[in-house]
Amino acid sequence: VATVLFIVSLQLTFKLHSEDSTAGVVHKSLREFDGKVAANDSDETQLVPATNEDDSQSSMYKVIDRSKRIVIPDKDRSLAFVHIGKSGGSTISLLLRNGCIQAAEGETCEEERWKKFPGKVGETETIASQRIQFYLHVSNVDSGKMAEYYSRVSSIVVVARDPLDRWISAFLSRHPDNIDGMRLRNRAASLRAQARGQTPPIWAQKRVFGIDGVRNDQIHRVAYDGCYPNVQEFVDCATTDEPPSENDLYNTRIMFMEKAKMHFEQVTLNCRETCKEIAAATSRYIHHVRVNYEAYLKELPSDKEVFVIRTKSLWQDWVKVNNLLGSPNDVAIPDSINEGKVVNTQDKLPVRSNLSNEGRESLCKLLRNEYILYIDLLNRAVNLSDSDIKSALDDVHKNCPAILESIGRNSYKISKRRSTLKKNENTKT
């Protein structure tokens, strides 16, 4: 009996010791988590990376909150298409009978515009094309009438792309060397097609615009040349905390033809101010940076139904949206990469991104609010599953892990506060 009691005593001692050790680990983990939350509370821009992969995954998916989804009965559903720039909207707009700017003002687009698309895609009009009433893009945002446009419909279909990828694409698309490269490329492709007796691809028929007004266009060009010739130098310029100095100024000469007369003008640009205006989305120079998620979505009421077409899953989401809108069969999609390239070429442009890892982190911080809006849009999408959102968040984590983890921690705190308030209300009841 004494032997048995001794063994039981040893087992009990070992068990208590094990529980104390485990509790110590748990308490330590909670202290570390509380420390991260406190650090984030003290400075919203302070980004604390996760300590390991499990923490990272946990923070990533805390931002998933489908409570804001609104589903409209099909009989009451009316739709608009929102083309957020550099997200693949040009491709989808071509497949819509009302996929042109003037449709929002009640004017008609060219007839059977979807037939321009090659292959089976252009053979049949889709349900989405028949049901979407108008199209919204940059000029509609600039009109200041987005609230009125949204009031006309119950639902929107919107193209969405990871904010960092979208921002870099917007910046590079306006680089003067890339504008000139696109113009030369399009001209050469059109001439080759004409020599063969063929119709030029759709992308080659597009006009590549500069900035409105010949003088403004020249200032836009020298700003790129002298202030931010590439992505990394832009980020350095926009985020520097060095005291202002004469080095911020760029003096140069522009020339332009206006009213049949050549003009010469000496100009001085304050590069730091210009960079910060672009970063704040207030500069007129890079329109798809200025007209960002906030510009498109700030007037979108919370009671609107949202369908999202992700850039990376463009055709998959296009098929599903059509199915949800009543298509009895899957709509046709391009049979090959070459068919897709007829609409948007995938050829490389002269100037590409040279963003360093440090520069990426800085740009991610500038885009924090854009990521919040992007994630909110994903959460509101009635056509996206939780798995679809996780896939999009995986891409966000690759681009801006600290931002996603920061937003995730804040989502956790908000959720916890809501839960506490609900418990308190139930207790009072």
C-alpha positions, 0 to 999 in steps of 0.5 A, a space after each residue: 500500500 505504501 508503495 502504491 501511495 508513493 507512486 500515485 504521489 509521484 504521478 500527481 507531482 509530475 502532473 502538477 509540474 507539467 501543468 505549471 510549465 504549460 501554463 507558464 508557456 501560455 501566459 508568456 504567449 499572452 504577454 507577448 500578444 498583449 505587448 504587440 497589441 499595445 505597441 499597435 495601439 500606441 502607433 497605428 503605423 508601427 508594424 510588428 511582424 509575426 514571430 512565427 508562421 502560425 502567428 502569421 497565418 492566424 493574423 492573416 485570416 482574422 480579417 475575414 468577416 462575412 457579416 457585411 455581405 448583402 444579398 439582393 433577391 434576383 427580381 430586385 437586382 439592378 447592376 453597375 460595373 465599376 472599373 477600378 483602374 489597372 485591375 483588368 476592367 478593360 477586358 471585362 468592359 469589352 464584353 458588356 453592351 453598356 461597357 462604355 463611359 457614356 452609358 452612365 449618362 443614358 447614351 448607347 455604346 457601339 452595337 455588339 461590342 463583345 463580338 470584337 473578342 476573338 474565339 467563342 467568347 465573342 460569339 454570344 452575349 452573356 447574362 452579365 452583359 444583358 443585365 449590367 446597366 452602366 459602367 463607371 471609371 475615372 471620369 465618373 469619379 472625377 464628375 463627383 456623381 458617384 453617390 448618385 450613380 450608386 443610388 440607381 442600382 442595388 448591386 455592383 460588379 467590381 474588378 479588384 487587384 492587390 493594392 501594391 500590384 495595382 499601384 505599381 502597374 499604375 505608376 509604370 503605365 504613366 512612365 513617359 518611356 512606357 507611354 512612348 514604348 506602348 505607342 511604338 508597339 501599338 503602331 508596329 502591331 497595327 502596321 503588321 496586321 494591315 500588311 497581312 490584311 488582318 484586323 489589328 488586335 484590340 490593344 493595338 487600336 487603343 489610344 495611349 493618352 498622356 496628361 491633358 494639355 500639352 504643357 501639363 503633359 511636358 511637366 508630367 514627363 520632366 517630373 518622372 525624369 527629374 523626381 521619380 524616374 523609377 518606383 524605388 526612387 519615388 518611394 525614397 522621395 515620398 517617404 524621406 524624413 530628411 529636412 527640406 533642402 535645395 536638393 528637393 528642387 528640380 530645374 529644367 526647361 520644357 518645350 511644347 507646341 500650342 496654337 501652331 507656335 513653339 513655346 519654351 519655358 523654364 520650370 522648377 519642380 519641388 520633387 518632395 512635395 510632388 512625391 508626397 502629393 502622389 502618395 496622398 492620391 492628390 496629384 493630377 499626374 498619375 490618374 490611376 494612383 489618384 483615383 484609387 479604392 478610396 475614390 471609387 468606394 467612399 460613396 458606396 453605401 453599406 446596403 449595396 450588394 457586391 460581386 468581385 472579379 479578382 484580377 488573378 482569377 478574372 475568368 473564373 470569377 467572370 464565369 461564377 458571376 454570370 452563373 449567379 446572375 442566371 446563366 444556365 451554363 458556364 460562359 465561354 472563356 479564352 481558349 488560349 493565352 493568345 486570345 487574351 492577349 488580343 485584348 490586353 497585351 502581356 508584352 514587357 515595357 521598357 521600365 519595370 519595377 525595381 522596388 527593394 524589400 525595404 522600399 516595398 515595406 515603405 510603399 505598403 505602409 503608404 497603402 495601408 488604407 487601400 488594403 483595408 478597403 480592398 479586404 473589406 471589398 473581398 469580405 462583401 463579395 457574394 460570389 467569393 467563398 472563404 477559400 477564395 478570400 484566403 487565396 487573395 489574402 495569401 497574395 496580400 501576405 506575400 506583398 505586405 505581410 506586416 500590413 496584413 498582420 497589423 490589420 488582422 490584429 486590429 480586426 481581432 481587437 474589434 471583434 473582441 470588443 463587439 463580443 464583450 459589448 454583446 455579452 454585456 447587453 445579454 447580461 443586462 437583458 
